[in-house]
């Protein structure tokens, strides 16, 4: 199968995940770029940031139009995590890669299990107030984990918003896209030199279908219940966690 077709298919899947689930884009994009399209890990992470940034901003716009973004809480959440992410990222460079991979898988699995536990789904109204200290504290913790584990943070932001801050699932999905966009733009700003070598013949089509997939994902999110969406997201996290553990330990 040609690289162009693989890029188009992988982009559609990544966009669907970001649009419907508010996360999972970088978790899916990086393996696709490395294992399907032959990118080096460094090139794949940079390309993934470009793809996820463009797709997240598109998905954020579509969710914002239906009032599913909590701007104040989301901004606090994102801003509070920038410095911890930078500090944790520096620490991560001193740790062995298998340790980080196992840590990533464990955190993903724990987040999935928490979302599957009865009574964890949020039921509060999407227009309720969130205490700034709580949003900032949760965002700082998420930023530290994001920096340490080297991901955009969507797969952690959704369960954090849904469980810790008591957002409805659809609102958690929409608001997480604000966090993902901020984190991805901040990360891209530190990778200016590496973007020059991006293979745009692959990244361009990948990004295009990802953006289209995000529109479909948003429509999917509007048609399913919060509980079902939460279970789908948890299943994705568990699948990623198991696959990473198997790959690292075998």
N, C-alpha and C positions, 0 to 999 in steps of 0.2 A: 504493500500500500504506500502511495507517495506521501512525502512529508506534508504537502499541502492539504491532502485529504485528512491526514491524522491531525493536523493543526486545526482544521475546521471542526472536526468532531470533538476533539478535546476542548476547544474553546466553548462550544455549545454546552458541554457538561459543566464546565467551570462557571459559566454565566448562569446556568440554571440553578446551581448550588448557591451562588451568591444572591441571586434574586429571590429565591424561595426561602432559603435557610439563613441568610444574613452572614454566612461564614463558610469556611471550607474551601475558599478559592485558592489560597496559597498552598494549602495542604494537598489539593488536587493538581494544581498547575505545575508545581515543581517536579513531582514524580513524572508527570506527563512529558514535560520538556526534557528531562534527563533520560528516561527509559524508552520513550516513544520517538523523540525527535533528536536525540543525540547531543543535547547541550551539556556542557560541563556544569558542575554544581554552582560555580560562581556566576556563570552566564545565565543559568536557569533562575537563580534567585533574583537577579536584576531584571530579567525579562518578566518574571512572575509579578514583580512589583509594578511594572508598567501595565501589564494586563489587568491586575487586580485593582489598581488605582482607577483606570479608565472605566472598568466594569462597575466598581463600587460607586463611583460618582453617578453613573447612569442609573443604577438601581436605587441609590439614595434619592434622586430626583423623582423617580416614579413612586416611591413610598411616601415621600414628603407631600406629594399632590393629594394623597388620600389621608393625610393627617396621622401617619403612623411613625413619625419621628419626634422624639422628645428632645428638642434642641438644647435646652438649658442643661439638663442632666447629661446628655450626650457630650456636649462641649466640655463640661467639667470632667467627665469620665475620661475623655481623650487627652485633655491638657494635663491632667494629673499624672498620666502614665508616661509622658515623654521623657522626663529626667530619669525615673527609675529604669525605663527601658534602655537608655544610654549606658547607665552604670552597669546594669545586668549584662548588657551586650559585651562590655569590656571584660567582665568576669568570665563570660562564656568562652572567650577565646583561649582561656587557660585550662579548660576542661576537655577531657578526651571526647571525641565525637560519639562513641557508643554510649557514654554516660548521658550526653544531651539527648540522644535519640530515645533511650529508654525513659528518661525523664519526661520527654514530650509525650510518649505513648501512655505513660502512667497518668499524667495530668489529663489527657484526652479521655481515658477510660473513666477516671473519677468524675469528670464533668458529665459524661454520658450517664453514669449510674445515678448521679444526683438528680439529673433531669427525669429519670425513669421512676424515681421513688414517689409513691403516692403522696399527694398534698403539696408537692413542690411547684406545681404550675401556678403561675400568677393569675389572680382573678380580679385584681383592682382595675379601676377605670384608667383608660389611656391618658386622661387629662389630669390625673392627680399630681400633687406636688411631691418632689423627692428632696430629702434633706441634702444640702450641698456637701456637708462633711462626709456623709455616707457615700455619695456618688464619687467624691474625690478619693476617698480611702480605697474604695473598690477599684477605681481606675488606676491608682498607683500600684496596687497589688497586681492587677492585670498587666500593667506596663512592665513590671519587673519580670513576670513570667514570659511575656512576649519577647523582651530583650534577651532573656536567657535561652529561650528555645528557638528563637529566630524565625518567627512566623508573624503574619499580619495581625493575628489576634481575634479574628471573627469567631473561630470555633470556641474560644473562651469567653468572648464578650457576650454572646447570646445567652449561654446559661447563667452568666453573672448578672446580666440585666433581668433575666426572667426569674431568678431565684433570690438573689441578694437584694435587688432593688424592687422586686415584686411587679415587674412589667408584664402585661399580657404578652403572649408569645409573638403575635404579629407586630406589636410595638417594639419588642426586644429586637426582632429581626430588622426593622426599619432603622432603629437608633444605632444598632451595631454597625450599620453601613457607614454612619458618620464617623465612628471610631476607626473602622478599617481604613476609610479614606484618609483620615488625619495621620494614622500610623504609617500608611504606605507612602504618602507624600513626604513625610519626615524622613523615612528611610531612603527614598529616592534622592533626596537632597544631599545625602552623604555618599552617593554612588555616581556622581556626575561623570567621572572618568570611565567607569565601566559601561555606561550606556552607549558609548561611541562604537563598541563592537557588537551591538545587538543585531541579530539577523532579522531585519525587518520583513524579509520575504516570508518568514514563518510567523514572526510575532504580530505582524499586521493582520493577516487573516485570522489568527488565533484570537486577537483582541476584538475583531469585528464580529465574529460569531459569539464570542462571550458577551458582548453588549446586547446582541439580539436575544441570547439566551436569558439574560437578566430580565428583560421585559416579560418573557414567558414565565420566568420564575416568580415574578411579582404577581402575575395573574393567578398562578397556581397557589400562591400563599393566601390570596384573597378568597379562594374557593374551599379551602380545607380548614378544619377546626384547629384551634391552638394546641389541643392535646395531640392530635394526629401529627401536626407539624413538629411538635416537640419530640415525639417518638421517632419520626424520620430522622431528625437531626441527631438524636442520641444513637440511632443505629449507624449513621455515617461515622460518628466519632469512634464507636466501638470497632467498626470495620477497619478504620485507619490505624487505631491503636494496635489491634491484633496483627495486622500486616507489618507494621513497623517492628514490633517485638519479634516476630518470626524472622524477618530479614536481618535483624541485629544479632539475634542469639543463635542463628544457624549458620 
